[in-house]
Amino acid sequence: MPSVYGLKPRFQGLLRPAVDRLAAAAVTANQVTVTAAVGSLAVGMAAAFWAERRPIFLLVAVWFLVRMGLNAVDGMLAREHDQKSRLGAYLNELGDVVSDAALYAPFALVPPFGPAWVGVVVVLAIATEFAGALGPMIGASRHYEGPLGKSDRAVVFGVLALWIGVGGPLPGWLALLLPALAGLALATAANRVRAGLAEAAQRDPAG
């Protein structure tokens, strides 16, 4: 299904010169991964603490873009500069779900959104990432199918954070956005499981 993830090669092409310079400066993929997670925690905590001051969400919007860049950079350092590691795989998957939870949580403090649906979206976002990450356990690759992968969620919440930050109106019907995102997240998890099973069956029909 269509996903912002499909734009990743172009995004990586724009970042490649900077990644090459970082590699030459001995910056590691794991350092970038940890920076993205720590930064997300800091931004999420700041937004939650000052949620009543709507301009703080401009920081959240900017950080979503920065985090997408950092996520691309750590992957490129790992693949293109021989920095893959077992620790890096753990940091990458755990860092993603921690960052997502930290950045989505402040929206629970902004009407008409609330803790219940934000919590549901956080849990389902984690489920979609694990649905993709569990592929290697059954002999498949890591899967990134949409319609609501990490990049897609970053765009949705980034635009929403920007709207909140500039003081845009938040009518009550906007609360329906979160149930819609939950449904898309469920579809995403199902698509990733289905694709992983199909790939594993193709590789090992007897299994």
C-alpha positions in Angstrom: 0.0 0.0 0.0 1.2 3.6 -0.6 3.5 4.9 2.1 5.8 7.9 2.7 8.5 5.1 3.1 8.6 5.0 -0.7 10.2 8.4 -0.7 13.1 7.2 1.4 15.6 6.6 -1.4 15.3 10.3 -2.6 15.6 11.5 1.0 18.7 9.3 1.5 20.2 10.8 -1.7 19.9 14.3 -0.3 21.5 13.2 3.0 24.4 11.1 1.5 27.0 13.9 1.3 26.4 14.7 5.0 26.5 11.1 6.0 29.8 10.6 4.2 31.2 13.5 6.2 29.9 12.1 9.5 31.5 8.8 8.7 34.8 10.5 8.0 34.5 12.3 11.4 34.1 8.8 13.1 30.5 9.4 14.0 28.8 6.0 14.5 25.4 4.7 13.6 24.7 3.8 17.2 25.6 7.3 18.4 23.0 8.8 15.9 20.4 6.2 17.0 20.8 7.1 20.7 20.8 10.8 19.9 17.5 10.4 18.1 15.9 8.5 21.0 17.3 10.9 23.7 16.2 13.9 21.7 12.7 12.5 21.3 12.4 11.9 25.0 13.6 15.4 25.8 11.2 17.0 23.3 8.3 14.9 24.4 8.8 15.7 28.0 9.1 19.4 27.3 5.9 19.4 25.2 4.1 17.4 27.9 5.3 19.8 30.7 4.3 23.0 28.7 1.4 21.5 26.8 -0.9 24.4 27.6 1.5 26.7 25.8 0.7 25.7 22.2 3.8 27.2 20.6 5.8 24.4 22.2 4.4 22.1 19.6 6.4 23.9 17.0 9.4 22.2 18.6 7.7 18.9 18.3 6.9 19.5 14.6 10.5 20.4 13.9 11.8 17.5 15.8 9.7 15.0 13.8 11.6 16.2 10.7 15.0 16.1 12.5 14.2 12.6 13.8 13.3 11.3 10.3 16.7 12.6 9.1 18.5 11.0 12.0 16.8 7.7 11.4 17.9 7.8 7.7 21.4 8.8 8.7 21.9 5.9 11.2 20.7 3.4 8.6 23.0 4.8 5.9 26.0 4.8 8.3 25.3 1.1 9.2 24.8 -0.1 5.6 27.1 2.1 3.6 30.0 2.5 6.0 30.2 -1.0 7.4 28.8 -0.2 10.9 26.1 -2.8 11.2 26.1 -4.5 14.6 23.8 -6.6 16.8 23.7 -3.9 19.4 22.7 -1.4 16.6 19.7 -3.7 15.6 18.4 -3.6 19.2 19.0 0.2 19.6 17.3 0.9 16.3 14.1 -1.0 17.1 13.9 -0.1 20.7 14.8 3.6 20.0 12.0 3.8 17.5 9.2 2.7 19.8 10.5 4.8 22.7 10.7 7.8 20.5 7.2 7.3 19.1 5.7 7.0 22.5 7.5 10.1 23.8 6.5 12.2 20.9 2.8 11.1 20.7 2.1 11.3 24.4 1.9 15.2 24.7 -1.1 15.2 22.3 -3.1 13.5 25.1 -3.0 16.8 26.9 -4.5 18.8 24.0 -8.3 18.9 23.6 -10.1 17.4 21.8 -7.6 14.5 22.0 -7.4 12.5 25.2 -5.2 9.9 27.0 -7.3 6.9 26.0 -7.1 7.2 22.2 -3.5 8.5 22.2 -2.6 5.5 24.3 -4.3 3.2 21.8 -2.4 4.8 19.0 0.9 4.4 20.9 0.3 0.7 21.6 -0.7 0.0 18.0 2.2 2.0 16.6 4.5 -0.3 18.7 2.6 -3.3 17.4 3.2 -2.3 13.8 6.9 -1.9 14.3 7.2 -5.3 16.0 5.0 -6.9 13.2 7.7 -5.7 10.8 10.7 -6.5 13.0 9.6 -10.1 13.7 10.0 -11.1 10.1 13.6 -12.5 10.5 12.3 -14.8 13.3 10.3 -16.8 10.7 12.9 -16.6 7.9 11.7 -13.4 6.2 13.2 -9.9 6.0 12.2 -6.8 8.1 9.0 -5.5 6.6 7.9 -1.9 6.1 4.5 -2.0 4.5 1.9 0.8 5.0 -0.5 2.4 5.1 0.7 3.9 8.4 4.4 3.2 9.0 6.8 5.2 11.1 7.4 7.8 8.4 3.7 8.2 7.7 2.9 8.6 11.4 5.7 11.2 11.6 4.1 13.2 8.8 0.6 13.1 10.4 1.7 14.0 13.9 4.3 16.5 12.6 1.6 18.4 10.6 -0.8 18.2 13.6 1.9 19.6 15.9 2.6 22.4 13.5 -1.1 23.2 13.3 -1.3 23.2 17.1 1.8 25.3 17.4 0.6 28.1 15.2 -2.7 28.3 17.0 -4.9 26.6 14.5 -8.5 25.8 15.6 -9.1 22.3 17.0 -12.8 21.5 16.5 -14.3 18.6 18.4 -14.6 16.4 15.3 -10.8 16.3 15.0 -10.8 13.8 17.8 -12.0 11.3 15.2 -8.5 11.4 13.7 -7.1 9.2 16.4 -9.6 6.3 15.9 -8.8 6.6 12.2 -5.1 6.3 12.9 -5.7 3.3 15.1 -7.6 1.6 12.3 -4.8 2.3 9.8 -2.2 1.0 12.3 -4.1 -2.2 12.6 -4.2 -2.5 8.9 -0.4 -1.8 8.7 0.3 -4.6 11.3 -1.8 -7.0 9.4 -0.1 -6.1 6.1 3.3 -6.6 7.6 2.4 -10.0 9.1 0.8 -11.1 5.8 3.8 -10.0 3.8 6.3 -11.7 6.2 4.4 -15.0 6.1 4.2 -14.8 2.3 7.9 -14.2 2.0 8.8 -16.9 4.5 6.5 -19.4 2.6 8.2 -18.5 -0.7 11.6 -19.0 0.7 10.7 -22.3 2.5 7.6 -23.9 1.0 8.0 -26.9 3.2 7.9 -24.8 6.4 
